[in-house]
Amino acid sequence: MNLPNKLTVLRMAMVPFFVLFMLTTLGGAANKWIALILFCVASLTDMLDGKIARKYNLVTNFGKFMDPLADKLLVCSAMICLIPSGKLSAWFVIIIIAREFIISGFRLVASDSGIVIAANYWGKFKTVSQMVMIILMIMNLGGVFGMLEILFMWVSLALTVISLVDYVWTNRQVLTKGGM
């Protein structure tokens, strides 16, 4: 397993620890800061694994499939953890997760046809905007940061829908090759 794939697996392994600190009092008053650090490190592995894979020609089918899944696992877990705090509404998280299920299903149909579809720029912008939103919401600093939370919430929702439409449209041949 190459380094980018190891970073992807590391990101997935960090999720349960992140959730633990988001939803328990294990770390006391430091919980949100521990969760924030875990989330930031996990998010940075997303950027790092892709850069390393492209720079050193280490792109693999495992990475093409697992990197987006690791992102979904991290981001969706974080959003679900933010619902009880009132930072995010369930309807918002449902829209985000529905998009992720649709894209994952689309990828499965494509793989049955021997097609591997990597993430596109809209999806990357969506992921970055969601990660920034989550970081701001975990920090919970209020003031101008509270306004940025709301801004990034709506931007990430818009990018979620845009990236879904673009992804399906760009890869619409999968629908005919996949027997749909």
Beta strands, then each sheet from edge to edge (+ up, - down):
end
